[in-house]
Amino acid sequence: MTQTLYVGNLPWNTTAEELAAFFRDYGEVSGSRIITDRETGRSRGFGFVEVPDGEAARLAEELNGKDFGGRPLTVNEAKPKQF
């Protein structure tokens, strides 16, 4: 099973591959995605990274505030989508 981390305050030009590579330096990553605006296709400045169960809390604590592309990341466990 995996857990999902919310990653905010990303530089606008960040790719899903760059985000996954950054997180792989700290632990196993099973997937990542950058959220884009539906109309323009541009990044909205946040994304999600999937990590193994039990790793999410450690990674969130370790990487929250860590510099990525000159910006301090906001990292926490993702909340379920509200409809």
Secondary structure as the mmCIF struct_conf table of DSSP 4:
data_model
#
loop_
_struct_conf.conf_type_id
_struct_conf.id
_struct_conf.beg_label_comp_id
_struct_conf.beg_label_asym_id
_struct_conf.beg_label_seq_id
_struct_conf.end_label_comp_id
_struct_conf.end_label_asym_id
_struct_conf.end_label_seq_id
STRN STRN1 THR A 2 GLY A 8
BEND BEND1 ASN A 9 ASN A 9
TURN_TY1_P TURN_TY1_P1 TRP A 12 ASN A 13
HELX_RH_AL_P HELX_RH_AL_P1 ALA A 16 ARG A 24
TURN_TY1_P TURN_TY1_P2 ASP A 25 TYR A 26
BEND BEND2 GLY A 27 GLY A 27
BEND BEND3 SER A 30 SER A 30
STRN STRN2 GLY A 31 THR A 36
TURN_TY1_P TURN_TY1_P3 ARG A 38 THR A 40
STRN STRN3 SER A 43 PRO A 52
TURN_TY1_P TURN_TY1_P4 ASP A 53 GLU A 55
HELX_RH_AL_P HELX_RH_AL_P2 ALA A 56 LEU A 63
TURN_TY1_P TURN_TY1_P5 ASN A 64 GLY A 65
STRN STRN4 ASP A 67 PHE A 68
TURN_TY1_P TURN_TY1_P6 GLY A 69 GLY A 70
STRN STRN5 ARG A 71 PRO A 72
STRN STRN6 THR A 74 GLU A 77
HELX_LH_PP_P HELX_LH_PP_P1 ALA A 78 GLN A 82
#
